[in-house]
Amino acid sequence: VWIFGYGSLVWRPGFEFTSRKVGFIRGYSRRFWQGDTFHRGSERMVRAVGAAVEGGGWAACTWGVAYEVRGEQIAASLQYLNMREAVLGGYDTKLVKFHPQEKDTEEPILALVYIATPQNPSYLGPASEEDIAAQIIVSSGCAGHNIEYLLRLADFMRYFCPQAEDKHLFSIEEALISILPCLYYTEESLEET
């Protein structure tokens, strides 16, 4: 069984696997339109995290990592991911065609992916990159601060998928970086008074 991850799964899968491949799925775009009240947010502060959202046609693609699980790894990984992604995250599961980055692979691989849908109660929907960045700056949950989530994801795209475009992700990162110096200056000023 192959499992495709495009958010924190790219650096922290949390389950045992046999192999992994970088690549993409078509027909989905990564958007920070999914609410999170556990991993990167709280019940009081629902915060946006990355989600694969269906749409955008054939040209749309979401880059990430597919993990191959075999034997006893299958039941353990699916049980873990059901809790992490479906129960706590609110995502639905789908089988999609995963296209490995490696040139020697001819055929796409069927992979399980967790996606966000507008019917999901945690779905926040579209927002400006600036508004999403402002949410990210003030949020954290049991898995850490949401700034870490965004920056690790942007780093993954830069280092492992340099040929790929993800304007939404990088626009949010740019908006976040433009806000951070203001926050640092404000906190420093408060400490001096």
Buried (B, 14 or more C-beta within 10 A) or exposed (E): BBBBBBBBBBBEBEBBBEEBBBBBBBBBBBBBBBBBBBBBBBEEBBBBBBBBBBEBEEEBBBBBBBBBBEEEBEEEBBEBBBEBBEEBBBBBBBEBBBBBBEEEEEEBBEBBBBBBBEEBEBBBEEBEBBBBBBBBBEBBBEBBBBBBBBBBBBEBBEEBBEEBEBEBBBBBBBBBEEBEEEEEEEEEEEEEE
